[in-house]
Amino acid sequence: MFDINWDGLAGTHTGGGRNPGTNLFDHYQWRDVRTMIDCLMNGGGNGYCNIDSSRTDFNSAVVVKHDPVQDCAFDIMMMRYGK
């Protein structure tokens, strides 16, 4: 269906002769959101920051970690209301 060169990638996919169930790429090496947050906060935050509660009523204490939807919402709030 797609002409993809999988050489050098370990991947979760069914084609290309790779072992099913392995990662397509090492997710921890991709820091697009974390880097953005570090840049907004002048670095040093390891990709995380506090949310300014004076600007929003978002409660980060109730965020369920590793839930994709809540992780995404948390990232958005850090980028928008980080301090």
LUMRODO-364195 format. One record per residue: residue number from 1; chain; x, y, z of N, C-alpha, C in turn; residue in one letter. Coordinates in nm, 4 decimals. Each point is the difference from the previous one (the first is absolute). Layout:
! LUMRODO-364195
<rec><k>NUM</k><c>A</c><n_X>X</n_X><n_Y>Y</n_Y><n_Z>Z</n_Z><ca_X>X</ca_X><ca_Y>Y</ca_Y><ca_Z>Z</ca_Z><c_X>X</c_X><c_Y>Y</c_Y><c_Z>Z</c_Z><r>a</r></rec>
...
! end
This chain:
! LUMRODO-364195
<rec><k>1</k><c>A</c><n_X>0.0806</n_X><n_Y>-0.1188</n_Y><n_Z>0.0000</n_Z><ca_X>-0.0806</ca_X><ca_Y>0.1188</ca_Y><ca_Z>0.0000</ca_Z><c_X>0.0859</c_X><c_Y>0.1266</c_Y><c_Z>0.0000</c_Z><r>m</r></rec>
<rec><k>2</k><c>A</c><n_X>0.0998</n_X><n_Y>0.0079</n_Y><n_Z>0.0898</n_Z><ca_X>0.0901</ca_X><ca_Y>0.1141</ca_Y><ca_Z>0.0039</ca_Z><c_X>0.1403</c_X><c_Y>-0.0482</c_Y><c_Z>-0.0297</c_Z><r>f</r></rec>
<rec><k>3</k><c>A</c><n_X>0.0775</n_X><n_Y>0.0808</n_Y><n_Z>-0.0680</n_Z><ca_X>0.1385</ca_X><ca_Y>-0.0329</ca_Y><ca_Z>-0.0284</ca_Z><c_X>0.0866</c_X><c_Y>0.0661</c_Y><c_Z>0.1071</c_Z><r>d</r></rec>
<rec><k>4</k><c>A</c><n_X>0.0215</n_X><n_Y>-0.0715</n_Y><n_Z>0.1109</n_Z><ca_X>0.0741</ca_X><ca_Y>0.0537</ca_Y><ca_Z>0.1142</ca_Z><c_X>0.1263</c_X><c_Y>-0.0812</c_Y><c_Z>0.0189</c_Z><r>i</r></rec>
<rec><k>5</k><c>A</c><n_X>0.1120</n_X><n_Y>0.0665</n_Y><n_Z>0.0137</n_Z><ca_X>0.1259</ca_X><ca_Y>-0.0676</ca_Y><ca_Z>0.0280</ca_Z><c_X>0.0157</c_X><c_Y>-0.0102</c_Y><c_Z>0.1516</c_Z><r>n</r></rec>
<rec><k>6</k><c>A</c><n_X>-0.0112</n_X><n_Y>-0.1206</n_Y><n_Z>0.0522</n_Z><ca_X>0.0055</ca_X><ca_Y>-0.0222</ca_Y><ca_Z>0.1442</ca_Z><c_X>0.1416</c_X><c_Y>-0.0255</c_Y><c_Z>0.0500</c_Z><r>w</r></rec>
<rec><k>7</k><c>A</c><n_X>0.0995</n_X><n_Y>0.0025</n_Y><n_Z>-0.0891</n_Z><ca_X>0.1375</ca_X><ca_Y>-0.0264</ca_Y><ca_Z>0.0416</ca_Z><c_X>0.0422</c_X><c_Y>0.0981</c_Y><c_Z>0.1090</c_Z><r>d</r></rec>
<rec><k>8</k><c>A</c><n_X>0.0537</n_X><n_Y>-0.0524</n_Y><n_Z>0.1058</n_Z><ca_X>0.0471</ca_X><ca_Y>0.0820</ca_Y><ca_Z>0.1105</ca_Z><c_X>-0.1074</c_X><c_Y>0.0359</c_Y><c_Z>0.1014</c_Z><r>g</r></rec>
<rec><k>9</k><c>A</c><n_X>-0.1238</n_X><n_Y>-0.0375</n_Y><n_Z>-0.0260</n_Z><ca_X>-0.1075</ca_X><ca_Y>0.0282</ca_Y><ca_Z>0.0948</ca_Z><c_X>-0.0461</c_X><c_Y>-0.1301</c_Y><c_Z>0.0634</c_Z><r>l</r></rec>
<rec><k>10</k><c>A</c><n_X>-0.0252</n_X><n_Y>0.0043</n_Y><n_Z>0.1289</n_Z><ca_X>-0.0678</ca_X><ca_Y>-0.1120</ca_Y><ca_Z>0.0658</ca_Z><c_X>-0.1439</c_X><c_Y>0.0435</c_Y><c_Z>0.0130</c_Z><r>a</r></rec>
<rec><k>11</k><c>A</c><n_X>-0.0957</n_X><n_Y>-0.0825</n_Y><n_Z>-0.0444</n_Z><ca_X>-0.1334</ca_X><ca_Y>0.0552</ca_Y><ca_Z>-0.0055</ca_Z><c_X>-0.1148</c_X><c_Y>-0.0910</c_Y><c_Z>0.0346</c_Z><r>g</r></rec>
<rec><k>12</k><c>A</c><n_X>-0.1073</n_X><n_Y>0.0623</n_Y><n_Z>0.0495</n_Z><ca_X>-0.1259</ca_X><ca_Y>-0.0687</ca_Y><ca_Z>0.0203</ca_Z><c_X>-0.0765</c_X><c_Y>0.0097</c_Y><c_Z>-0.1306</c_Z><r>t</r></rec>
<rec><k>13</k><c>A</c><n_X>0.0079</n_X><n_Y>-0.1032</n_Y><n_Z>-0.0775</n_Z><ca_X>-0.0679</ca_X><ca_Y>-0.0064</ca_Y><ca_Z>-0.1287</ca_Z><c_X>-0.0014</c_X><c_Y>-0.1442</c_Y><c_Z>-0.0439</c_Z><r>h</r></rec>
<rec><k>14</k><c>A</c><n_X>-0.0675</n_X><n_Y>-0.0275</n_Y><n_Z>-0.1066</n_Z><ca_X>-0.0121</ca_X><ca_Y>-0.1390</ca_Y><ca_Z>-0.0434</ca_Z><c_X>0.0874</c_X><c_Y>-0.0314</c_Y><c_Z>-0.1196</c_Z><r>t</r></rec>
<rec><k>15</k><c>A</c><n_X>0.0596</n_X><n_Y>0.0975</n_Y><n_Z>-0.0612</n_Z><ca_X>0.0791</ca_X><ca_Y>-0.0256</ca_Y><ca_Z>-0.1209</ca_Z><c_X>0.1451</c_X><c_Y>0.0357</c_Y><c_Z>0.0191</c_Z><r>g</r></rec>
<rec><k>16</k><c>A</c><n_X>0.0753</n_X><n_Y>-0.0151</n_Y><n_Z>-0.1069</n_Z><ca_X>0.1391</ca_X><ca_Y>0.0424</ca_Y><ca_Z>0.0005</ca_Z><c_X>0.0952</c_X><c_Y>-0.0977</c_Y><c_Z>0.0647</c_Z><r>g</r></rec>
<rec><k>17</k><c>A</c><n_X>-0.0472</n_X><n_Y>-0.1188</n_Y><n_Z>0.0383</n_Z><ca_X>0.0887</ca_X><ca_Y>-0.1003</ca_Y><ca_Z>0.0553</ca_Z><c_X>0.0441</c_X><c_Y>0.0256</c_Y><c_Z>0.1432</c_Z><r>g</r></rec>
<rec><k>18</k><c>A</c><n_X>-0.0624</n_X><n_Y>0.0950</n_Y><n_Z>0.0667</n_Z><ca_X>0.0348</ca_X><ca_Y>0.0288</ca_Y><ca_Z>0.1387</ca_Z><c_X>-0.0788</c_X><c_Y>-0.0885</c_Y><c_Z>0.0947</c_Z><r>r</r></rec>
<rec><k>19</k><c>A</c><n_X>0.0453</n_X><n_Y>-0.0043</n_Y><n_Z>0.1234</n_Z><ca_X>-0.0705</ca_X><ca_Y>-0.0764</ca_Y><ca_Z>0.1019</ca_Z><c_X>-0.1229</c_X><c_Y>0.0767</c_Y><c_Z>0.0465</c_Z><r>n</r></rec>
<rec><k>20</k><c>A</c><n_X>-0.1194</n_X><n_Y>-0.0598</n_Y><n_Z>-0.0128</n_Z><ca_X>-0.1200</ca_X><ca_Y>0.0684</ca_Y><ca_Z>0.0498</ca_Z><c_X>0.0106</c_X><c_Y>0.0254</c_Y><c_Z>0.1498</c_Z><r>p</r></rec>
<rec><k>21</k><c>A</c><n_X>-0.0540</n_X><n_Y>0.1129</n_Y><n_Z>0.0444</n_Z><ca_X>-0.0014</ca_X><ca_Y>0.0324</ca_Y><ca_Z>0.1422</ca_Z><c_X>0.1165</c_X><c_Y>0.0835</c_Y><c_Z>0.0460</c_Z><r>g</r></rec>
<rec><k>22</k><c>A</c><n_X>0.0947</n_X><n_Y>0.0309</n_Y><n_Z>-0.0886</n_Z><ca_X>0.1097</ca_X><ca_Y>0.0889</ca_Y><ca_Z>0.0390</ca_Z><c_X>-0.0380</c_X><c_Y>0.1426</c_Y><c_Z>-0.0362</c_Z><r>t</r></rec>
<rec><k>23</k><c>A</c><n_X>0.0693</n_X><n_Y>0.0971</n_Y><n_Z>0.0551</n_Z><ca_X>-0.0320</ca_X><ca_Y>0.1405</ca_Y><ca_Z>-0.0248</ca_Z><c_X>0.0479</c_X><c_Y>0.0440</c_Y><c_Z>-0.1370</c_Z><r>n</r></rec>
<rec><k>24</k><c>A</c><n_X>-0.0805</n_X><n_Y>0.0827</n_Y><n_Z>-0.0661</n_Z><ca_X>0.0373</ca_X><ca_Y>0.0567</ca_Y><ca_Z>-0.1288</ca_Z><c_X>0.1213</c_X><c_Y>0.0909</c_Y><c_Z>0.0155</c_Z><r>l</r></rec>
<rec><k>25</k><c>A</c><n_X>0.0048</n_X><n_Y>0.0749</n_Y><n_Z>0.1079</n_Z><ca_X>0.1136</ca_X><ca_Y>0.0857</ca_Y><ca_Z>0.0316</ca_Z><c_X>0.0063</c_X><c_Y>0.0147</c_Y><c_Z>0.1519</c_Z><r>f</r></rec>
<rec><k>26</k><c>A</c><n_X>0.1116</n_X><n_Y>0.0448</n_Y><n_Z>0.0497</n_Z><ca_X>0.0150</ca_X><ca_Y>0.0210</ca_Y><ca_Z>0.1438</ca_Z><c_X>-0.0707</c_X><c_Y>0.1299</c_Y><c_Z>0.0372</c_Z><r>d</r></rec>
<rec><k>27</k><c>A</c><n_X>-0.1212</n_X><n_Y>-0.0118</n_Y><n_Z>0.0553</n_Z><ca_X>-0.0850</ca_X><ca_Y>0.1164</ca_Y><ca_Z>0.0274</ca_Z><c_X>0.0663</c_X><c_Y>0.1030</c_Y><c_Z>0.0898</c_Z><r>h</r></rec>
<rec><k>28</k><c>A</c><n_X>0.0887</n_X><n_Y>-0.0434</n_Y><n_Z>0.0870</n_Z><ca_X>0.0617</ca_X><ca_Y>0.0928</ca_Y><ca_Z>0.0938</ca_Z><c_X>0.1019</c_X><c_Y>0.0913</c_Y><c_Z>-0.0673</c_Z><r>y</r></rec>
<rec><k>29</k><c>A</c><n_X>0.0337</n_X><n_Y>-0.0267</n_Y><n_Z>-0.1263</n_Z><ca_X>0.0925</ca_X><ca_Y>0.0866</ca_Y><ca_Z>-0.0718</ca_Z><c_X>-0.0717</c_X><c_Y>0.1147</c_Y><c_Z>-0.0709</c_Z><r>q</r></rec>
<rec><k>30</k><c>A</c><n_X>-0.1317</n_X><n_Y>-0.0037</n_Y><n_Z>-0.0067</n_Z><ca_X>-0.0786</ca_X><ca_Y>0.1038</ca_Y><ca_Z>-0.0674</ca_Z><c_X>-0.0575</c_X><c_Y>0.0927</c_Y><c_Z>0.1067</c_Z><r>w</r></rec>
<rec><k>31</k><c>A</c><n_X>0.0445</n_X><n_Y>0.1237</n_Y><n_Z>0.0010</n_Z><ca_X>-0.0361</ca_X><ca_Y>0.0921</ca_Y><ca_Z>0.1069</ca_Z><c_X>-0.0665</c_X><c_Y>0.1255</c_Y><c_Z>-0.0538</c_Z><r>r</r></rec>
<rec><k>32</k><c>A</c><n_X>-0.0798</n_X><n_Y>-0.0076</n_Y><n_Z>-0.1014</n_Z><ca_X>-0.0551</ca_X><ca_Y>0.1218</ca_Y><ca_Z>-0.0577</ca_Z><c_X>-0.0769</c_X><c_Y>0.0838</c_Y><c_Z>0.1006</c_Z><r>d</r></rec>
<rec><k>33</k><c>A</c><n_X>-0.0919</n_X><n_Y>-0.0593</n_Y><n_Z>0.0736</n_Z><ca_X>-0.0783</ca_X><ca_Y>0.0742</ca_Y><ca_Z>0.0995</ca_Z><c_X>0.0880</c_X><c_Y>0.0380</c_Y><c_Z>0.1189</c_Z><r>v</r></rec>
<rec><k>34</k><c>A</c><n_X>0.0808</n_X><n_Y>-0.0923</n_Y><n_Z>0.0486</n_Z><ca_X>0.0872</ca_X><ca_Y>0.0272</ca_Y><ca_Z>0.1144</ca_Z><c_X>0.0977</c_X><c_Y>0.1131</c_Y><c_Z>-0.0328</c_Z><r>r</r></rec>
<rec><k>35</k><c>A</c><n_X>0.0551</n_X><n_Y>-0.0013</n_Y><n_Z>-0.1217</n_Z><ca_X>0.0925</ca_X><ca_Y>0.1051</ca_Y><ca_Z>-0.0411</ca_Z><c_X>-0.0713</c_X><c_Y>0.1343</c_Y><c_Z>-0.0070</c_Z><r>t</r></rec>
<rec><k>36</k><c>A</c><n_X>-0.1228</n_X><n_Y>-0.0003</n_Y><n_Z>-0.0512</n_Z><ca_X>-0.0782</ca_X><ca_Y>0.1239</ca_Y><ca_Z>-0.0064</ca_Z><c_X>-0.0216</c_X><c_Y>0.0570</c_Y><c_Z>0.1395</c_Z><r>m</r></rec>
<rec><k>37</k><c>A</c><n_X>-0.0367</n_X><n_Y>-0.0848</n_Y><n_Z>0.0942</n_Z><ca_X>-0.0221</ca_X><ca_Y>0.0462</ca_Y><ca_Z>0.1378</ca_Z><c_X>0.1304</c_X><c_Y>0.0520</c_Y><c_Z>0.0596</c_Z><r>i</r></rec>
<rec><k>38</k><c>A</c><n_X>0.1114</n_X><n_Y>-0.0708</n_Y><n_Z>-0.0228</n_Z><ca_X>0.1298</ca_X><ca_Y>0.0479</ca_Y><ca_Z>0.0491</ca_Z><c_X>0.0333</c_X><c_Y>0.1375</c_Y><c_Z>-0.0579</c_Z><r>d</r></rec>
<rec><k>39</k><c>A</c><n_X>-0.0259</n_X><n_Y>0.0187</n_Y><n_Z>-0.1288</n_Z><ca_X>0.0289</ca_X><ca_Y>0.1293</ca_Y><ca_Z>-0.0635</ca_Z><c_X>-0.0871</c_X><c_Y>0.1108</c_Y><c_Z>0.0570</c_Z><r>c</r></rec>
<rec><k>40</k><c>A</c><n_X>-0.1277</n_X><n_Y>-0.0281</n_Y><n_Z>0.0195</n_Z><ca_X>-0.0897</ca_X><ca_Y>0.1003</ca_Y><ca_Z>0.0572</ca_Z><c_X>0.0384</c_X><c_Y>0.0371</c_Y><c_Z>0.1429</c_Z><r>l</r></rec>
<rec><k>41</k><c>A</c><n_X>0.0546</n_X><n_Y>-0.0964</n_Y><n_Z>0.0734</n_Z><ca_X>0.0349</ca_X><ca_Y>0.0220</ca_Y><ca_Z>0.1403</ca_Z><c_X>0.1482</c_X><c_Y>0.0298</c_Y><c_Z>0.0172</c_Z><r>m</r></rec>
<rec><k>42</k><c>A</c><n_X>0.0694</n_X><n_Y>0.0338</n_Y><n_Z>-0.1082</n_Z><ca_X>0.1427</ca_X><ca_Y>0.0316</ca_Y><ca_Z>0.0013</ca_Z><c_X>0.0866</c_X><c_Y>-0.1166</c_Y><c_Z>0.0456</c_Z><r>n</r></rec>
<rec><k>43</k><c>A</c><n_X>-0.0415</n_X><n_Y>-0.1212</n_Y><n_Z>-0.0330</n_Z><ca_X>0.0803</ca_X><ca_Y>-0.1193</ca_Y><ca_Z>0.0253</ca_Z><c_X>0.0006</c_X><c_Y>-0.0458</c_Y><c_Z>0.1433</c_Z><r>g</r></rec>
<rec><k>44</k><c>A</c><n_X>0.0639</n_X><n_Y>-0.1151</n_Y><n_Z>0.0216</n_Z><ca_X>0.0203</ca_X><ca_Y>-0.0504</ca_Y><ca_Z>0.1344</ca_Z><c_X>-0.1172</c_X><c_Y>-0.0722</c_Y><c_Z>0.0624</c_Z><r>g</r></rec>
<rec><k>45</k><c>A</c><n_X>-0.1119</n_X><n_Y>-0.0110</n_Y><n_Z>-0.0697</n_Z><ca_X>-0.1172</ca_X><ca_Y>-0.0614</ca_Y><ca_Z>0.0594</ca_Z><c_X>-0.0207</c_X><c_Y>-0.1449</c_Y><c_Z>-0.0365</c_Z><r>g</r></rec>
<rec><k>46</k><c>A</c><n_X>0.0902</n_X><n_Y>-0.0566</n_Y><n_Z>-0.0773</n_Z><ca_X>-0.0112</ca_X><ca_Y>-0.1389</ca_Y><ca_Z>-0.0437</ca_Z><c_X>-0.1326</c_X><c_Y>-0.0254</c_Y><c_Z>-0.0724</c_Z><r>n</r></rec>
<rec><k>47</k><c>A</c><n_X>-0.0518</n_X><n_Y>0.1034</n_Y><n_Z>-0.0653</n_Z><ca_X>-0.1223</ca_X><ca_Y>-0.0144</ca_Y><ca_Z>-0.0774</ca_Z><c_X>-0.1277</c_X><c_Y>0.0152</c_Y><c_Z>0.0780</c_Z><r>g</r></rec>
<rec><k>48</k><c>A</c><n_X>0.0093</n_X><n_Y>0.0383</n_Y><n_Z>0.1243</n_Z><ca_X>-0.1180</ca_X><ca_Y>0.0183</ca_Y><ca_Z>0.0840</ca_Z><c_X>0.0092</c_X><c_Y>0.1339</c_Y><c_Z>0.0716</c_Z><r>y</r></rec>
<rec><k>49</k><c>A</c><n_X>-0.1136</n_X><n_Y>0.0532</n_Y><n_Z>0.0388</n_Z><ca_X>-0.0018</ca_X><ca_Y>0.1244</ca_Y><ca_Z>0.0766</ca_Z><c_X>-0.1281</c_X><c_Y>0.0052</c_Y><c_Z>0.0827</c_Z><r>c</r></rec>
<rec><k>50</k><c>A</c><n_X>-0.0056</n_X><n_Y>0.0944</n_Y><n_Z>0.0906</n_Z><ca_X>-0.1220</ca_X><ca_Y>0.0221</ca_Y><ca_Z>0.0771</ca_Z><c_X>-0.0993</c_X><c_Y>0.0790</c_Y><c_Z>-0.0831</c_Z><r>n</r></rec>
<rec><k>51</k><c>A</c><n_X>-0.1269</n_X><n_Y>-0.0167</n_Y><n_Z>0.0304</n_Z><ca_X>-0.1053</ca_X><ca_Y>0.0734</ca_Y><ca_Z>-0.0699</ca_Z><c_X>-0.0442</c_X><c_Y>0.1149</c_Y><c_Z>0.0895</c_Z><r>i</r></rec>
<rec><k>52</k><c>A</c><n_X>-0.0058</n_X><n_Y>0.1188</n_Y><n_Z>-0.0579</n_Z><ca_X>-0.0355</ca_X><ca_Y>0.1210</ca_Y><ca_Z>0.0733</ca_Z><c_X>-0.1487</c_X><c_Y>-0.0027</c_Y><c_Z>0.0351</c_Z><r>d</r></rec>
<rec><k>53</k><c>A</c><n_X>-0.0305</n_X><n_Y>-0.0302</n_Y><n_Z>0.1248</n_Z><ca_X>-0.1393</ca_X><ca_Y>-0.0141</ca_Y><ca_Z>0.0437</ca_Z><c_X>-0.0749</c_X><c_Y>0.1337</c_Y><c_Z>0.0028</c_Z><r>s</r></rec>
<rec><k>54</k><c>A</c><n_X>0.0717</n_X><n_Y>0.1107</n_Y><n_Z>-0.0080</n_Z><ca_X>-0.0678</ca_X><ca_Y>0.1302</ca_Y><ca_Z>-0.0043</ca_Z><c_X>-0.0590</c_X><c_Y>0.0276</c_Y><c_Z>-0.1383</c_Z><r>s</r></rec>
<rec><k>55</k><c>A</c><n_X>0.0413</n_X><n_Y>-0.0776</n_Y><n_Z>-0.1008</n_Z><ca_X>-0.0477</ca_X><ca_Y>0.0208</ca_Y><ca_Z>-0.1365</ca_Z><c_X>-0.0998</c_X><c_Y>-0.1055</c_Y><c_Z>-0.0472</c_Z><r>r</r></rec>
<rec><k>56</k><c>A</c><n_X>-0.0142</n_X><n_Y>-0.1109</n_Y><n_Z>0.0753</n_Z><ca_X>-0.0912</ca_X><ca_Y>-0.1074</ca_Y><ca_Z>-0.0395</ca_Z><c_X>-0.0419</c_X><c_Y>-0.0783</c_Y><c_Z>0.1238</c_Z><r>t</r></rec>
<rec><k>57</k><c>A</c><n_X>-0.1121</n_X><n_Y>-0.0694</n_Y><n_Z>-0.0099</n_Z><ca_X>-0.0426</ca_X><ca_Y>-0.0837</ca_Y><ca_Z>0.1126</ca_Z><c_X>0.0357</c_X><c_Y>-0.1474</c_Y><c_Z>-0.0227</c_Z><r>d</r></rec>
<rec><k>58</k><c>A</c><n_X>0.0910</n_X><n_Y>-0.0255</n_Y><n_Z>-0.0932</n_Z><ca_X>0.0456</ca_X><ca_Y>-0.1364</ca_Y><ca_Z>-0.0283</ca_Z><c_X>0.0711</c_X><c_Y>-0.0566</c_Y><c_Z>0.1224</c_Z><r>f</r></rec>
<rec><k>59</k><c>A</c><n_X>-0.0380</n_X><n_Y>-0.1210</n_Y><n_Z>0.0406</n_Z><ca_X>0.0595</ca_X><ca_Y>-0.0637</ca_Y><ca_Z>0.1174</ca_Z><c_X>0.0880</c_X><c_Y>-0.1157</c_Y><c_Z>-0.0457</c_Z><r>n</r></rec>
<rec><k>60</k><c>A</c><n_X>0.1305</n_X><n_Y>0.0212</n_Y><n_Z>-0.0039</n_Z><ca_X>0.0917</ca_X><ca_Y>-0.1029</ca_Y><ca_Z>-0.0479</ca_Z><c_X>0.0097</c_X><c_Y>-0.1189</c_Y><c_Z>0.0945</c_Z><r>s</r></rec>
<rec><k>61</k><c>A</c><n_X>-0.0458</n_X><n_Y>0.0153</n_Y><n_Z>0.1232</n_Z><ca_X>0.0061</ca_X><ca_Y>-0.1097</ca_Y><ca_Z>0.0974</ca_Z><c_X>-0.0942</c_X><c_Y>-0.1150</c_Y><c_Z>-0.0359</c_Z><r>a</r></rec>
<rec><k>62</k><c>A</c><n_X>-0.1006</n_X><n_Y>0.0271</n_Y><n_Z>-0.0808</n_Z><ca_X>-0.0963</ca_X><ca_Y>-0.1054</ca_Y><ca_Z>-0.0349</ca_Z><c_X>0.0281</c_X><c_Y>-0.0638</c_Y><c_Z>-0.1362</c_Z><r>v</r></rec>
<rec><k>63</k><c>A</c><n_X>0.1079</n_X><n_Y>0.0417</n_Y><n_Z>-0.0655</n_Z><ca_X>0.0354</ca_X><ca_Y>-0.0572</ca_Y><ca_Z>-0.1297</ca_Z><c_X>0.0445</c_X><c_Y>-0.1447</c_Y><c_Z>0.0180</c_Z><r>v</r></rec>
<rec><k>64</k><c>A</c><n_X>-0.0572</n_X><n_Y>-0.0898</n_Y><n_Z>-0.0788</n_Z><ca_X>0.0383</ca_X><ca_Y>-0.1413</ca_Y><ca_Z>0.0023</ca_Z><c_X>0.1214</c_X><c_Y>-0.0160</c_Y><c_Z>-0.0917</c_Z><r>v</r></rec>
<rec><k>65</k><c>A</c><n_X>0.1140</n_X><n_Y>-0.0318</n_Y><n_Z>0.0589</n_Z><ca_X>0.1231</ca_X><ca_Y>-0.0153</ca_Y><ca_Z>-0.0778</ca_Z><c_X>-0.0113</c_X><c_Y>-0.1177</c_Y><c_Z>-0.0960</c_Z><r>k</r></rec>
<rec><k>66</k><c>A</c><n_X>0.0585</n_X><n_Y>0.0168</n_Y><n_Z>-0.1178</n_Z><ca_X>0.0062</ca_X><ca_Y>-0.1024</ca_Y><ca_Z>-0.1051</ca_Z><c_X>-0.1348</c_X><c_Y>-0.0288</c_Y><c_Z>-0.0651</c_Z><r>h</r></rec>
<rec><k>67</k><c>A</c><n_X>-0.0991</n_X><n_Y>0.0827</n_Y><n_Z>0.0254</n_Z><ca_X>-0.1249</ca_X><ca_Y>-0.0046</ca_Y><ca_Z>-0.0761</ca_Z><c_X>0.0220</c_X><c_Y>0.0959</c_Y><c_Z>-0.1173</c_Z><r>d</r></rec>
<rec><k>68</k><c>A</c><n_X>-0.0061</n_X><n_Y>-0.0473</n_Y><n_Z>-0.1236</n_Z><ca_X>0.0368</ca_X><ca_Y>0.0843</ca_Y><ca_Z>-0.1142</ca_Z><c_X>-0.0765</c_X><c_Y>0.1322</c_Y><c_Z>-0.0078</c_Z><r>p</r></rec>
<rec><k>69</k><c>A</c><n_X>-0.1291</n_X><n_Y>-0.0020</n_Y><n_Z>0.0253</n_Z><ca_X>-0.0806</ca_X><ca_Y>0.1220</ca_Y><ca_Z>-0.0092</ca_Z><c_X>0.0383</c_X><c_Y>0.0967</c_Y><c_Z>0.1108</c_Z><r>v</r></rec>
<rec><k>70</k><c>A</c><n_X>0.0146</n_X><n_Y>-0.0503</n_Y><n_Z>0.1220</n_Z><ca_X>0.0343</ca_X><ca_Y>0.0876</ca_Y><ca_Z>0.1116</ca_Z><c_X>0.1442</c_X><c_Y>0.0492</c_Y><c_Z>-0.0102</c_Z><r>q</r></rec>
<rec><k>71</k><c>A</c><n_X>0.0910</n_X><n_Y>-0.0847</n_Y><n_Z>-0.0474</n_Z><ca_X>0.1378</ca_X><ca_Y>0.0440</ca_Y><ca_Z>-0.0223</ca_Z><c_X>0.0040</c_X><c_Y>0.1151</c_Y><c_Z>-0.1007</c_Z><r>d</r></rec>
<rec><k>72</k><c>A</c><n_X>-0.0769</n_X><n_Y>-0.0127</n_Y><n_Z>-0.1065</n_Z><ca_X>-0.0044</ca_X><ca_Y>0.1042</ca_Y><ca_Z>-0.1031</ca_Z><c_X>-0.0563</c_X><c_Y>0.1298</c_Y><c_Z>0.0573</c_Z><r>c</r></rec>
<rec><k>73</k><c>A</c><n_X>-0.1088</n_X><n_Y>-0.0098</n_Y><n_Z>0.0755</n_Z><ca_X>-0.0593</ca_X><ca_Y>0.1192</ca_Y><ca_Z>0.0617</ca_Z><c_X>0.0988</c_X><c_Y>0.0658</c_Y><c_Z>0.0966</c_Z><r>a</r></rec>
<rec><k>74</k><c>A</c><n_X>0.0710</n_X><n_Y>-0.0804</n_Y><n_Z>0.0763</n_Z><ca_X>0.0987</ca_X><ca_Y>0.0521</ca_Y><ca_Z>0.0950</ca_Z><c_X>0.1121</c_X><c_Y>0.0724</c_Y><c_Z>-0.0740</c_Z><r>f</r></rec>
<rec><k>75</k><c>A</c><n_X>0.0486</n_X><n_Y>-0.0591</n_Y><n_Z>-0.1101</n_Z><ca_X>0.1045</ca_X><ca_Y>0.0640</ca_Y><ca_Z>-0.0803</ca_Z><c_X>-0.0480</c_X><c_Y>0.1347</c_Y><c_Z>-0.0548</c_Z><r>d</r></rec>
<rec><k>76</k><c>A</c><n_X>-0.1231</n_X><n_Y>0.0034</n_Y><n_Z>-0.0488</n_Z><ca_X>-0.0561</ca_X><ca_Y>0.1242</ca_Y><ca_Z>-0.0539</ca_Z><c_X>-0.0068</c_X><c_Y>0.1068</c_Y><c_Z>0.1098</c_Z><r>i</r></rec>
<rec><k>77</k><c>A</c><n_X>-0.0460</n_X><n_Y>-0.0393</n_Y><n_Z>0.1172</n_Z><ca_X>-0.0120</ca_X><ca_Y>0.0965</ca_Y><ca_Z>0.1090</ca_Z><c_X>0.1373</c_X><c_Y>0.0500</c_Y><c_Z>0.0448</c_Z><r>m</r></rec>
<rec><k>78</k><c>A</c><n_X>0.1018</n_X><n_Y>-0.0880</n_Y><n_Z>-0.0003</n_Z><ca_X>0.1350</ca_X><ca_Y>0.0463</ca_Y><ca_Z>0.0357</ca_Z><c_X>0.0512</c_X><c_Y>0.0998</c_Y><c_Z>-0.1031</c_Z><r>m</r></rec>
<rec><k>79</k><c>A</c><n_X>-0.0265</n_X><n_Y>-0.0270</n_Y><n_Z>-0.1297</n_Z><ca_X>0.0461</ca_X><ca_Y>0.0938</ca_Y><ca_Z>-0.1032</ca_Z><c_X>-0.0747</c_X><c_Y>0.1325</c_Y><c_Z>0.0061</c_Z><r>m</r></rec>
<rec><k>80</k><c>A</c><n_X>-0.1267</n_X><n_Y>-0.0067</n_Y><n_Z>0.0342</n_Z><ca_X>-0.0815</ca_X><ca_Y>0.1225</ca_Y><ca_Z>0.0005</ca_Z><c_X>0.0104</c_X><c_Y>0.0791</c_Y><c_Z>0.1305</c_Z><r>r</r></rec>
<rec><k>81</k><c>A</c><n_X>0.0018</n_X><n_Y>-0.0694</n_Y><n_Z>0.1130</n_Z><ca_X>-0.0045</ca_X><ca_Y>0.0675</ca_Y><ca_Z>0.1308</ca_Z><c_X>0.1195</c_X><c_Y>-0.0309</c_Y><c_Z>0.0888</c_Z><r>y</r></rec>
<rec><k>82</k><c>A</c><n_X>0.1086</n_X><n_Y>-0.0460</n_Y><n_Z>-0.0587</n_Z><ca_X>0.1188</ca_X><ca_Y>-0.0326</ca_Y><ca_Z>0.0794</ca_Z><c_X>0.0617</c_X><c_Y>0.1190</c_Y><c_Z>0.0666</c_Z><r>g</r></rec>
<rec><k>83</k><c>A</c><n_X>0.0625</n_X><n_Y>-0.0263</n_Y><n_Z>0.1140</n_Z><ca_X>0.0715</ca_X><ca_Y>0.1079</ca_Y><ca_Z>0.0705</ca_Z><c_X>0.1322</c_X><c_Y>-0.0524</c_Y><c_Z>0.0516</c_Z><r>k</r></rec>
! end
